[in-house]
Amino acid sequence: MVKPTDGDDDAAITPDDRDFVTALASGLEVISAFDQEHRSMTLSEVATRTGMNRARARRFLLTLHSLGYVTRRKRQFELSPRVLSLGYSFLSANNYHSVVQQGLEELTEHTGESASLGVLDGLDVVYAARSAARHRLMAITLSVGTRLPALYTSMGRILLAQLEESALDALLEGVTLEAHTEYTLTDMTAFRDEIARVRRDGYCVVDQELDSGLRSLAVPLYAGTGRLLGAINISTNAMRVSEQRLREAFLPLLLEKRDQLSRHMQ
């Protein structure tokens, strides 16, 4: 017999709970199936990515299309810009979008480099706010809603370092590190040592592990109440900004801005 859950219980319900809305979960799964490598997909491809049969995937795609979250061009489906409203709702509900955005823009003004806020979603770091410098850092365009692999990014690693060991163990179980560049850390023992060092130091530098030429620095961002809000970073070009300058000049600025933001957010 499935028991009802207590609405005040912080524990997540399971799919067999009577309060679990399978249709909602499936709709979100369809949205999440689209990423950098799968920007445009056919019905069959969405069904394969989600593990749904074609009829079920079709119903969700057509519903998302009618709501404006998916566009359709003949047999191809793509996410529409309206999906970004889900991210904006997250920022607005937490009442810190304008404060964080201003802080990121000030970092860009002082350093001449891009600054971002990211949150952890499984093994991805999702960009929730961003102040872009004029120069481009990566082959892809980074914007609110962009997902990057947390294992190879400074924001991802600093957020992984905030997890309890048991939660980190569960997240990394069965994970194989892949080489994106010649600098990528691919040994799991060395990776866990790096996460331990990041946790101890309170900041993270990742040097060209995801994209050649991309060097970044990140620190965790907590509200004044102690609640983790995400991570903020500064991203630079390795040819323009040395790792020494990143640590000696940019880290103090990033820590100062982080502390200012924390005082303004509860």
PyRosetta script that sets phi, psi and omega in degrees:
from pyrosetta import init, pose_from_sequence

init()
pose = pose_from_sequence("MVKPTDGDDDAAITPDDRDFVTALASGLEVISAFDQEHRSMTLSEVATRTGMNRARARRFLLTLHSLGYVTRRKRQFELSPRVLSLGYSFLSANNYHSVVQQGLEELTEHTGESASLGVLDGLDVVYAARSAARHRLMAITLSVGTRLPALYTSMGRILLAQLEESALDALLEGVTLEAHTEYTLTDMTAFRDEIARVRRDGYCVVDQELDSGLRSLAVPLYAGTGRLLGAINISTNAMRVSEQRLREAFLPLLLEKRDQLSRHMQ")
pose.set_psi(1, 129.5)
pose.set_omega(1, 179.3)
pose.set_phi(2, -82.5)
pose.set_psi(2, 127.1)
pose.set_omega(2, -177.8)
pose.set_phi(3, -95.0)
pose.set_psi(3, 144.3)
pose.set_omega(3, 175.6)
pose.set_phi(4, -68.9)
pose.set_psi(4, 151.9)
pose.set_omega(4, 179.1)
pose.set_phi(5, -95.3)
pose.set_psi(5, 156.0)
pose.set_omega(5, 175.6)
pose.set_phi(6, -79.6)
pose.set_psi(6, 123.8)
pose.set_omega(6, -177.9)
pose.set_phi(7, -60.8)
pose.set_psi(7, -20.6)
pose.set_omega(7, -179.3)
pose.set_phi(8, -92.9)
pose.set_psi(8, -1.6)
pose.set_omega(8, -178.0)
pose.set_phi(9, -77.4)
pose.set_psi(9, 131.1)
pose.set_omega(9, -178.6)
pose.set_phi(10, -76.8)
pose.set_psi(10, -17.4)
pose.set_omega(10, -177.6)
pose.set_phi(11, -69.0)
pose.set_psi(11, 140.1)
pose.set_omega(11, 179.4)
pose.set_phi(12, -71.8)
pose.set_psi(12, 141.0)
pose.set_omega(12, 176.7)
pose.set_phi(13, -76.4)
pose.set_psi(13, 161.9)
pose.set_omega(13, -179.5)
pose.set_phi(14, -101.6)
pose.set_psi(14, 161.3)
pose.set_omega(14, -178.3)
pose.set_phi(15, -57.7)
pose.set_psi(15, -21.3)
pose.set_omega(15, 179.7)
pose.set_phi(16, -89.5)
pose.set_psi(16, 1.7)
pose.set_omega(16, 177.3)
pose.set_phi(17, -73.4)
pose.set_psi(17, 142.8)
pose.set_omega(17, -176.5)
pose.set_phi(18, -68.3)
pose.set_psi(18, -18.5)
pose.set_omega(18, 177.9)
pose.set_phi(19, -86.4)
pose.set_psi(19, -6.5)
pose.set_omega(19, -179.2)
pose.set_phi(20, -77.1)
pose.set_psi(20, 124.1)
pose.set_omega(20, -178.7)
pose.set_phi(21, -96.5)
pose.set_psi(21, 99.8)
pose.set_omega(21, -175.2)
pose.set_phi(22, -62.2)
pose.set_psi(22, -37.5)
pose.set_omega(22, -178.8)
pose.set_phi(23, -63.4)
pose.set_psi(23, -42.5)
pose.set_omega(23, 178.8)
pose.set_phi(24, -63.6)
pose.set_psi(24, -44.7)
pose.set_omega(24, 179.9)
pose.set_phi(25, -60.7)
pose.set_psi(25, -40.8)
pose.set_omega(25, -179.1)
pose.set_phi(26, -68.3)
pose.set_psi(26, -38.9)
pose.set_omega(26, 177.9)
pose.set_phi(27, -62.4)
pose.set_psi(27, -41.9)
pose.set_omega(27, 178.0)
pose.set_phi(28, -68.2)
pose.set_psi(28, -32.4)
pose.set_omega(28, 177.8)
pose.set_phi(29, -65.6)
pose.set_psi(29, -38.2)
pose.set_omega(29, 177.7)
pose.set_phi(30, -64.1)
pose.set_psi(30, -44.2)
pose.set_omega(30, 178.4)
pose.set_phi(31, -60.9)
pose.set_psi(31, -43.4)
pose.set_omega(31, -177.5)
pose.set_phi(32, -69.4)
pose.set_psi(32, -16.6)
pose.set_omega(32, -179.5)
pose.set_phi(33, -68.5)
pose.set_psi(33, -23.2)
pose.set_omega(33, 178.7)
pose.set_phi(34, -84.0)
pose.set_psi(34, 132.2)
pose.set_omega(34, 177.6)
pose.set_phi(35, -151.7)
pose.set_psi(35, -167.4)
pose.set_omega(35, -175.6)
pose.set_phi(36, -58.6)
pose.set_psi(36, -37.7)
pose.set_omega(36, -178.7)
pose.set_phi(37, -86.9)
pose.set_psi(37, -11.2)
pose.set_omega(37, -177.9)
pose.set_phi(38, -133.9)
pose.set_psi(38, 63.2)
pose.set_omega(38, -178.5)
pose.set_phi(39, -73.2)
pose.set_psi(39, -33.6)
pose.set_omega(39, -178.1)
pose.set_phi(40, -132.8)
pose.set_psi(40, 128.6)
pose.set_omega(40, -177.5)
pose.set_phi(41, -139.5)
pose.set_psi(41, 153.2)
pose.set_omega(41, 172.2)
pose.set_phi(42, -83.5)
pose.set_psi(42, 170.5)
pose.set_omega(42, 176.5)
pose.set_phi(43, -56.3)
pose.set_psi(43, -45.1)
pose.set_omega(43, -178.7)
pose.set_phi(44, -62.5)
pose.set_psi(44, -39.1)
pose.set_omega(44, -179.9)
pose.set_phi(45, -67.5)
pose.set_psi(45, -39.5)
pose.set_omega(45, 176.8)
pose.set_phi(46, -64.3)
pose.set_psi(46, -42.5)
pose.set_omega(46, 179.2)
pose.set_phi(47, -60.7)
pose.set_psi(47, -42.4)
pose.set_omega(47, 179.2)
pose.set_phi(48, -65.7)
pose.set_psi(48, -43.7)
pose.set_omega(48, -177.3)
pose.set_phi(49, -65.3)
pose.set_psi(49, -32.9)
pose.set_omega(49, -175.9)
pose.set_phi(50, -97.7)
pose.set_psi(50, -13.5)
pose.set_omega(50, -177.1)
pose.set_phi(51, 78.8)
pose.set_psi(51, 13.7)
pose.set_omega(51, 179.0)
pose.set_phi(52, -91.1)
pose.set_psi(52, 159.8)
pose.set_omega(52, 170.5)
pose.set_phi(53, -77.7)
pose.set_psi(53, 164.6)
pose.set_omega(53, -174.3)
pose.set_phi(54, -61.0)
pose.set_psi(54, -39.9)
pose.set_omega(54, -177.8)
pose.set_phi(55, -63.5)
pose.set_psi(55, -43.3)
pose.set_omega(55, 180.0)
pose.set_phi(56, -67.3)
pose.set_psi(56, -45.3)
pose.set_omega(56, 178.9)
pose.set_phi(57, -61.4)
pose.set_psi(57, -38.4)
pose.set_omega(57, 179.8)
pose.set_phi(58, -61.6)
pose.set_psi(58, -44.6)
pose.set_omega(58, -179.2)
pose.set_phi(59, -60.2)
pose.set_psi(59, -42.7)
pose.set_omega(59, -178.4)
pose.set_phi(60, -70.8)
pose.set_psi(60, -39.3)
pose.set_omega(60, 178.3)
pose.set_phi(61, -64.0)
pose.set_psi(61, -43.8)
pose.set_omega(61, -180.0)
pose.set_phi(62, -66.8)
pose.set_psi(62, -35.7)
pose.set_omega(62, 177.0)
pose.set_phi(63, -66.6)
pose.set_psi(63, -45.8)
pose.set_omega(63, 177.9)
pose.set_phi(64, -63.3)
pose.set_psi(64, -34.4)
pose.set_omega(64, 176.8)
pose.set_phi(65, -65.6)
pose.set_psi(65, -42.8)
pose.set_omega(65, -179.6)
pose.set_phi(66, -67.1)
pose.set_psi(66, -28.2)
pose.set_omega(66, 179.3)
pose.set_phi(67, -86.4)
pose.set_psi(67, -7.0)
pose.set_omega(67, 176.6)
pose.set_phi(68, 91.0)
pose.set_psi(68, 7.8)
pose.set_omega(68, -179.3)
pose.set_phi(69, -90.1)
pose.set_psi(69, -11.9)
pose.set_omega(69, -180.0)
pose.set_phi(70, -134.3)
pose.set_psi(70, 139.7)
pose.set_omega(70, 172.7)
pose.set_phi(71, -105.1)
pose.set_psi(71, 158.2)
pose.set_omega(71, -176.3)
pose.set_phi(72, -134.8)
pose.set_psi(72, 127.3)
pose.set_omega(72, 175.7)
pose.set_phi(73, -127.0)
pose.set_psi(73, 100.1)
pose.set_omega(73, -174.6)
pose.set_phi(74, 55.2)
pose.set_psi(74, -112.5)
pose.set_omega(74, -176.7)
pose.set_phi(75, -93.1)
pose.set_psi(75, -3.2)
pose.set_omega(75, -175.1)
pose.set_phi(76, -99.5)
pose.set_psi(76, 137.7)
pose.set_omega(76, 176.1)
pose.set_phi(77, -116.2)
pose.set_psi(77, 142.1)
pose.set_omega(77, 177.2)
pose.set_phi(78, -139.9)
pose.set_psi(78, 153.8)
pose.set_omega(78, 173.2)
pose.set_phi(79, -70.7)
pose.set_psi(79, 145.7)
pose.set_omega(79, 177.5)
pose.set_phi(80, -98.9)
pose.set_psi(80, 164.3)
pose.set_omega(80, 178.3)
pose.set_phi(81, -59.0)
pose.set_psi(81, -17.8)
pose.set_omega(81, -178.9)
pose.set_phi(82, -63.8)
pose.set_psi(82, -23.8)
pose.set_omega(82, 178.1)
pose.set_phi(83, -58.5)
pose.set_psi(83, -30.4)
pose.set_omega(83, 179.7)
pose.set_phi(84, -61.3)
pose.set_psi(84, -24.6)
pose.set_omega(84, 179.7)
pose.set_phi(85, -62.1)
pose.set_psi(85, -27.0)
pose.set_omega(85, 177.1)
pose.set_phi(86, -65.3)
pose.set_psi(86, -40.6)
pose.set_omega(86, 176.9)
pose.set_phi(87, -68.5)
pose.set_psi(87, -39.8)
pose.set_omega(87, 178.5)
pose.set_phi(88, -64.3)
pose.set_psi(88, -34.8)
pose.set_omega(88, 177.8)
pose.set_phi(89, -63.6)
pose.set_psi(89, -39.4)
pose.set_omega(89, 177.4)
pose.set_phi(90, -60.3)
pose.set_psi(90, -46.2)
pose.set_omega(90, -178.6)
pose.set_phi(91, -65.9)
pose.set_psi(91, -43.3)
pose.set_omega(91, -178.2)
pose.set_phi(92, -66.7)
pose.set_psi(92, -41.1)
pose.set_omega(92, -179.1)
pose.set_phi(93, -63.3)
pose.set_psi(93, -31.7)
pose.set_omega(93, 179.0)
pose.set_phi(94, -86.7)
pose.set_psi(94, -3.4)
pose.set_omega(94, 170.1)
pose.set_phi(95, 61.3)
pose.set_psi(95, 35.3)
pose.set_omega(95, 177.4)
pose.set_phi(96, -136.5)
pose.set_psi(96, 10.2)
pose.set_omega(96, -177.2)
pose.set_phi(97, -59.1)
pose.set_psi(97, -51.8)
pose.set_omega(97, -175.9)
pose.set_phi(98, -65.6)
pose.set_psi(98, -36.4)
pose.set_omega(98, 179.9)
pose.set_phi(99, -66.3)
pose.set_psi(99, -47.3)
pose.set_omega(99, -179.3)
pose.set_phi(100, -65.6)
pose.set_psi(100, -44.5)
pose.set_omega(100, -178.8)
pose.set_phi(101, -59.1)
pose.set_psi(101, -43.5)
pose.set_omega(101, 178.4)
pose.set_phi(102, -62.9)
pose.set_psi(102, -41.7)
pose.set_omega(102, 178.9)
pose.set_phi(103, -63.0)
pose.set_psi(103, -41.0)
pose.set_omega(103, 178.8)
pose.set_phi(104, -65.7)
pose.set_psi(104, -40.7)
pose.set_omega(104, 179.3)
pose.set_phi(105, -65.4)
pose.set_psi(105, -35.4)
pose.set_omega(105, 176.7)
pose.set_phi(106, -66.4)
pose.set_psi(106, -38.2)
pose.set_omega(106, 176.1)
pose.set_phi(107, -62.6)
pose.set_psi(107, -43.5)
pose.set_omega(107, 178.3)
pose.set_phi(108, -63.0)
pose.set_psi(108, -39.5)
pose.set_omega(108, 179.4)
pose.set_phi(109, -64.2)
pose.set_psi(109, -40.5)
pose.set_omega(109, -176.3)
pose.set_phi(110, -78.2)
pose.set_psi(110, -31.2)
pose.set_omega(110, -174.7)
pose.set_phi(111, -106.4)
pose.set_psi(111, -22.2)
pose.set_omega(111, -174.3)
pose.set_phi(112, 77.4)
pose.set_psi(112, 12.2)
pose.set_omega(112, -176.8)
pose.set_phi(113, -120.0)
pose.set_psi(113, 162.7)
pose.set_omega(113, 179.0)
pose.set_phi(114, -73.1)
pose.set_psi(114, 145.1)
pose.set_omega(114, 178.6)
pose.set_phi(115, -133.7)
pose.set_psi(115, 143.9)
pose.set_omega(115, -174.4)
pose.set_phi(116, -144.1)
pose.set_psi(116, 160.2)
pose.set_omega(116, 169.0)
pose.set_phi(117, -114.9)
pose.set_psi(117, 130.3)
pose.set_omega(117, 178.1)
pose.set_phi(118, -129.6)
pose.set_psi(118, 153.6)
pose.set_omega(118, 176.6)
pose.set_phi(119, -125.1)
pose.set_psi(119, 152.2)
pose.set_omega(119, -178.0)
pose.set_phi(120, -87.2)
pose.set_psi(120, 131.2)
pose.set_omega(120, 175.9)
pose.set_phi(121, -134.4)
pose.set_psi(121, 93.6)
pose.set_omega(121, -175.0)
pose.set_phi(122, 65.9)
pose.set_psi(122, -123.3)
pose.set_omega(122, 178.5)
pose.set_phi(123, -98.6)
pose.set_psi(123, 15.2)
pose.set_omega(123, 176.8)
pose.set_phi(124, -113.8)
pose.set_psi(124, 150.4)
pose.set_omega(124, 166.2)
pose.set_phi(125, -107.7)
pose.set_psi(125, 129.8)
pose.set_omega(125, -175.8)
pose.set_phi(126, -109.2)
pose.set_psi(126, 128.5)
pose.set_omega(126, 179.6)
pose.set_phi(127, -72.9)
pose.set_psi(127, 121.6)
pose.set_omega(127, -178.5)
pose.set_phi(128, -106.3)
pose.set_psi(128, -19.9)
pose.set_omega(128, 175.7)
pose.set_phi(129, -159.0)
pose.set_psi(129, 151.5)
pose.set_omega(129, -176.3)
pose.set_phi(130, -157.5)
pose.set_psi(130, 141.3)
pose.set_omega(130, 170.7)
pose.set_phi(131, -120.2)
pose.set_psi(131, 110.9)
pose.set_omega(131, -173.2)
pose.set_phi(132, -93.4)
pose.set_psi(132, 135.1)
pose.set_omega(132, 172.0)
pose.set_phi(133, -76.6)
pose.set_psi(133, 169.4)
pose.set_omega(133, -177.0)
pose.set_phi(134, -69.4)
pose.set_psi(134, -35.1)
pose.set_omega(134, -178.5)
pose.set_phi(135, -80.7)
pose.set_psi(135, 148.7)
pose.set_omega(135, -178.3)
pose.set_phi(136, -92.4)
pose.set_psi(136, 138.9)
pose.set_omega(136, -175.1)
pose.set_phi(137, -102.5)
pose.set_psi(137, -36.1)
pose.set_omega(137, -174.3)
pose.set_phi(138, -125.4)
pose.set_psi(138, 165.3)
pose.set_omega(138, 178.0)
pose.set_phi(139, -65.4)
pose.set_psi(139, -31.1)
pose.set_omega(139, 178.4)
pose.set_phi(140, -94.0)
pose.set_psi(140, 157.2)
pose.set_omega(140, 177.2)
pose.set_phi(141, -87.7)
pose.set_psi(141, 123.1)
pose.set_omega(141, 178.9)
pose.set_phi(142, -91.3)
pose.set_psi(142, 131.7)
pose.set_omega(142, 179.7)
pose.set_phi(143, -154.5)
pose.set_psi(143, 174.3)
pose.set_omega(143, 177.8)
pose.set_phi(144, -57.5)
pose.set_psi(144, 128.0)
pose.set_omega(144, -178.1)
pose.set_phi(145, 101.1)
pose.set_psi(145, -15.9)
pose.set_omega(145, 178.0)
pose.set_phi(146, -63.4)
pose.set_psi(146, 139.0)
pose.set_omega(146, 176.6)
pose.set_phi(147, -112.1)
pose.set_psi(147, 134.8)
pose.set_omega(147, 173.4)
pose.set_phi(148, -129.2)
pose.set_psi(148, 153.1)
pose.set_omega(148, 179.9)
pose.set_phi(149, -65.8)
pose.set_psi(149, 124.3)
pose.set_omega(149, -175.1)
pose.set_phi(150, -63.9)
pose.set_psi(150, -29.2)
pose.set_omega(150, -174.5)
pose.set_phi(151, -65.8)
pose.set_psi(151, -22.4)
pose.set_omega(151, -172.4)
pose.set_phi(152, -118.5)
pose.set_psi(152, 14.7)
pose.set_omega(152, -178.1)
pose.set_phi(153, -125.5)
pose.set_psi(153, 153.0)
pose.set_omega(153, -178.2)
pose.set_phi(154, -66.0)
pose.set_psi(154, -41.4)
pose.set_omega(154, 178.9)
pose.set_phi(155, -66.6)
pose.set_psi(155, -40.0)
pose.set_omega(155, 179.2)
pose.set_phi(156, -62.2)
pose.set_psi(156, -45.4)
pose.set_omega(156, -177.8)
pose.set_phi(157, -68.9)
pose.set_psi(157, -38.5)
pose.set_omega(157, 179.9)
pose.set_phi(158, -68.3)
pose.set_psi(158, -30.9)
pose.set_omega(158, 177.1)
pose.set_phi(159, -75.1)
pose.set_psi(159, -36.8)
pose.set_omega(159, 174.5)
pose.set_phi(160, -62.1)
pose.set_psi(160, -35.0)
pose.set_omega(160, -179.5)
pose.set_phi(161, -69.5)
pose.set_psi(161, -16.4)
pose.set_omega(161, 178.5)
pose.set_phi(162, -84.9)
pose.set_psi(162, -10.2)
pose.set_omega(162, -178.3)
pose.set_phi(163, -76.8)
pose.set_psi(163, 152.3)
pose.set_omega(163, 169.8)
pose.set_phi(164, -65.8)
pose.set_psi(164, 152.7)
pose.set_omega(164, -177.1)
pose.set_phi(165, -56.9)
pose.set_psi(165, -39.4)
pose.set_omega(165, -179.3)
pose.set_phi(166, -64.8)
pose.set_psi(166, -39.5)
pose.set_omega(166, 179.0)
pose.set_phi(167, -69.5)
pose.set_psi(167, -38.4)
pose.set_omega(167, 177.7)
pose.set_phi(168, -66.0)
pose.set_psi(168, -41.5)
pose.set_omega(168, 177.6)
pose.set_phi(169, -58.8)
pose.set_psi(169, -45.2)
pose.set_omega(169, -178.6)
pose.set_phi(170, -65.1)
pose.set_psi(170, -38.8)
pose.set_omega(170, -177.9)
pose.set_phi(171, -69.2)
pose.set_psi(171, -36.0)
pose.set_omega(171, -175.7)
pose.set_phi(172, -91.0)
pose.set_psi(172, -4.7)
pose.set_omega(172, -178.3)
pose.set_phi(173, -59.7)
pose.set_psi(173, 124.4)
pose.set_omega(173, 178.0)
pose.set_phi(174, 80.1)
pose.set_psi(174, 0.8)
pose.set_omega(174, -178.1)
pose.set_phi(175, -78.5)
pose.set_psi(175, 136.8)
pose.set_omega(175, 173.8)
pose.set_phi(176, -113.4)
pose.set_psi(176, 124.8)
pose.set_omega(176, 179.2)
pose.set_phi(177, -76.0)
pose.set_psi(177, 133.6)
pose.set_omega(177, -177.3)
pose.set_phi(178, -112.6)
pose.set_psi(178, 144.1)
pose.set_omega(178, 179.6)
pose.set_phi(179, -81.8)
pose.set_psi(179, 116.4)
pose.set_omega(179, 175.6)
pose.set_phi(180, -95.0)
pose.set_psi(180, -29.9)
pose.set_omega(180, 175.8)
pose.set_phi(181, -141.0)
pose.set_psi(181, 179.1)
pose.set_omega(181, 178.0)
pose.set_phi(182, -70.0)
pose.set_psi(182, -13.1)
pose.set_omega(182, -177.9)
pose.set_phi(183, -98.1)
pose.set_psi(183, -4.8)
pose.set_omega(183, -174.3)
pose.set_phi(184, -64.7)
pose.set_psi(184, 133.4)
pose.set_omega(184, 175.1)
pose.set_phi(185, -76.8)
pose.set_psi(185, 118.6)
pose.set_omega(185, -174.3)
pose.set_phi(186, -118.4)
pose.set_psi(186, -4.4)
pose.set_omega(186, 178.1)
pose.set_phi(187, -92.9)
pose.set_psi(187, 122.8)
pose.set_omega(187, -174.0)
pose.set_phi(188, -65.7)
pose.set_psi(188, -35.5)
pose.set_omega(188, 178.0)
pose.set_phi(189, -63.1)
pose.set_psi(189, -45.0)
pose.set_omega(189, 177.8)
pose.set_phi(190, -65.2)
pose.set_psi(190, -35.6)
pose.set_omega(190, 178.8)
pose.set_phi(191, -64.8)
pose.set_psi(191, -45.1)
pose.set_omega(191, 179.2)
pose.set_phi(192, -63.8)
pose.set_psi(192, -35.7)
pose.set_omega(192, 175.8)
pose.set_phi(193, -63.8)
pose.set_psi(193, -38.9)
pose.set_omega(193, 179.3)
pose.set_phi(194, -65.5)
pose.set_psi(194, -41.7)
pose.set_omega(194, 178.2)
pose.set_phi(195, -63.2)
pose.set_psi(195, -39.3)
pose.set_omega(195, 177.4)
pose.set_phi(196, -63.6)
pose.set_psi(196, -40.1)
pose.set_omega(196, 178.9)
pose.set_phi(197, -66.7)
pose.set_psi(197, -42.4)
pose.set_omega(197, 178.7)
pose.set_phi(198, -61.2)
pose.set_psi(198, -42.7)
pose.set_omega(198, 178.4)
pose.set_phi(199, -60.9)
pose.set_psi(199, -40.7)
pose.set_omega(199, -179.2)
pose.set_phi(200, -69.8)
pose.set_psi(200, -43.2)
pose.set_omega(200, -175.9)
pose.set_phi(201, -77.6)
pose.set_psi(201, -29.4)
pose.set_omega(201, -179.6)
pose.set_phi(202, 86.3)
pose.set_psi(202, 6.3)
pose.set_omega(202, 175.5)
pose.set_phi(203, -151.3)
pose.set_psi(203, 166.4)
pose.set_omega(203, -177.6)
pose.set_phi(204, -139.5)
pose.set_psi(204, 132.8)
pose.set_omega(204, 171.8)
pose.set_phi(205, -114.9)
pose.set_psi(205, 128.9)
pose.set_omega(205, 174.0)
pose.set_phi(206, -120.7)
pose.set_psi(206, 124.1)
pose.set_omega(206, -172.7)
pose.set_phi(207, -112.6)
pose.set_psi(207, 98.4)
pose.set_omega(207, 171.4)
pose.set_phi(208, 59.6)
pose.set_psi(208, 33.9)
pose.set_omega(208, -179.7)
pose.set_phi(209, -88.8)
pose.set_psi(209, -24.6)
pose.set_omega(209, 179.0)
pose.set_phi(210, -101.5)
pose.set_psi(210, -37.7)
pose.set_omega(210, -176.1)
pose.set_phi(211, -144.9)
pose.set_psi(211, 129.6)
pose.set_omega(211, -179.2)
pose.set_phi(212, -59.5)
pose.set_psi(212, 129.3)
pose.set_omega(212, 179.7)
pose.set_phi(213, 95.3)
pose.set_psi(213, -12.0)
pose.set_omega(213, -178.2)
pose.set_phi(214, -94.2)
pose.set_psi(214, 118.6)
pose.set_omega(214, 178.0)
pose.set_phi(215, -123.5)
pose.set_psi(215, 130.2)
pose.set_omega(215, -174.7)
pose.set_phi(216, -140.8)
pose.set_psi(216, 159.6)
pose.set_omega(216, -177.4)
pose.set_phi(217, -134.1)
pose.set_psi(217, 134.8)
pose.set_omega(217, -177.9)
pose.set_phi(218, -141.1)
pose.set_psi(218, 151.2)
pose.set_omega(218, 174.4)
pose.set_phi(219, -135.0)
pose.set_psi(219, 153.3)
pose.set_omega(219, 177.3)
pose.set_phi(220, -73.9)
pose.set_psi(220, 148.9)
pose.set_omega(220, 177.6)
pose.set_phi(221, -117.2)
pose.set_psi(221, 117.7)
pose.set_omega(221, 178.6)
pose.set_phi(222, -112.7)
pose.set_psi(222, 145.3)
pose.set_omega(222, 171.7)
pose.set_phi(223, -71.7)
pose.set_psi(223, 166.2)
pose.set_omega(223, -180.0)
pose.set_phi(224, -60.6)
pose.set_psi(224, -22.3)
pose.set_omega(224, 179.5)
pose.set_phi(225, -81.1)
pose.set_psi(225, -6.6)
pose.set_omega(225, -177.6)
pose.set_phi(226, 95.8)
pose.set_psi(226, 2.9)
pose.set_omega(226, 179.7)
pose.set_phi(227, -81.2)
pose.set_psi(227, 130.5)
pose.set_omega(227, 178.9)
pose.set_phi(228, -71.2)
pose.set_psi(228, 124.7)
pose.set_omega(228, -179.9)
pose.set_phi(229, -100.5)
pose.set_psi(229, -25.7)
pose.set_omega(229, -177.9)
pose.set_phi(230, 153.1)
pose.set_psi(230, -150.0)
pose.set_omega(230, 177.7)
pose.set_phi(231, -137.4)
pose.set_psi(231, 148.3)
pose.set_omega(231, 174.4)
pose.set_phi(232, -117.1)
pose.set_psi(232, 146.1)
pose.set_omega(232, -177.7)
pose.set_phi(233, -140.6)
pose.set_psi(233, 167.2)
pose.set_omega(233, 169.7)
pose.set_phi(234, -123.1)
pose.set_psi(234, 127.8)
pose.set_omega(234, -179.8)
pose.set_phi(235, -111.5)
pose.set_psi(235, 135.9)
pose.set_omega(235, -176.1)
pose.set_phi(236, -134.5)
pose.set_psi(236, 170.7)
pose.set_omega(236, 172.2)
pose.set_phi(237, -94.0)
pose.set_psi(237, 129.2)
pose.set_omega(237, -175.3)
pose.set_phi(238, -62.0)
pose.set_psi(238, -27.4)
pose.set_omega(238, 179.0)
pose.set_phi(239, -75.1)
pose.set_psi(239, -23.3)
pose.set_omega(239, -175.5)
pose.set_phi(240, -98.4)
pose.set_psi(240, -36.1)
pose.set_omega(240, -175.8)
pose.set_phi(241, -123.7)
pose.set_psi(241, 118.8)
pose.set_omega(241, 179.6)
pose.set_phi(242, -73.5)
pose.set_psi(242, 159.9)
pose.set_omega(242, 177.7)
pose.set_phi(243, -64.6)
pose.set_psi(243, -33.6)
pose.set_omega(243, 178.3)
pose.set_phi(244, -63.7)
pose.set_psi(244, -44.3)
pose.set_omega(244, 178.5)
pose.set_phi(245, -66.4)
pose.set_psi(245, -35.9)
pose.set_omega(245, 179.0)
pose.set_phi(246, -59.4)
pose.set_psi(246, -44.4)
pose.set_omega(246, -178.5)
pose.set_phi(247, -75.6)
pose.set_psi(247, -42.9)
pose.set_omega(247, -172.1)
pose.set_phi(248, -83.3)
pose.set_psi(248, -33.0)
pose.set_omega(248, -176.9)
pose.set_phi(249, -104.2)
pose.set_psi(249, -43.1)
pose.set_omega(249, -174.1)
pose.set_phi(250, -85.1)
pose.set_psi(250, -35.3)
pose.set_omega(250, -178.9)
pose.set_phi(251, -59.3)
pose.set_psi(251, -46.4)
pose.set_omega(251, 177.5)
pose.set_phi(252, -59.1)
pose.set_psi(252, -38.5)
pose.set_omega(252, 178.2)
pose.set_phi(253, -65.0)
pose.set_psi(253, -42.1)
pose.set_omega(253, -178.8)
pose.set_phi(254, -67.1)
pose.set_psi(254, -41.5)
pose.set_omega(254, 178.5)
pose.set_phi(255, -65.8)
pose.set_psi(255, -40.4)
pose.set_omega(255, 178.5)
pose.set_phi(256, -63.3)
pose.set_psi(256, -44.2)
pose.set_omega(256, 179.6)
pose.set_phi(257, -66.5)
pose.set_psi(257, -38.4)
pose.set_omega(257, 177.6)
pose.set_phi(258, -59.9)
pose.set_psi(258, -44.0)
pose.set_omega(258, -179.6)
pose.set_phi(259, -66.5)
pose.set_psi(259, -37.5)
pose.set_omega(259, 177.1)
pose.set_phi(260, -63.5)
pose.set_psi(260, -45.3)
pose.set_omega(260, 179.4)
pose.set_phi(261, -63.0)
pose.set_psi(261, -42.6)
pose.set_omega(261, -178.9)
pose.set_phi(262, -60.1)
pose.set_psi(262, -38.0)
pose.set_omega(262, -179.4)
pose.set_phi(263, -68.2)
pose.set_psi(263, -25.0)
pose.set_omega(263, -177.8)
pose.set_phi(264, -93.2)
pose.set_psi(264, -5.5)
pose.set_omega(264, -176.6)
pose.set_phi(265, -123.0)
pose.set_psi(265, 130.3)
pose.set_omega(265, -178.6)
pose.set_phi(266, -116.8)
pose.dump_pdb("model.pdb")
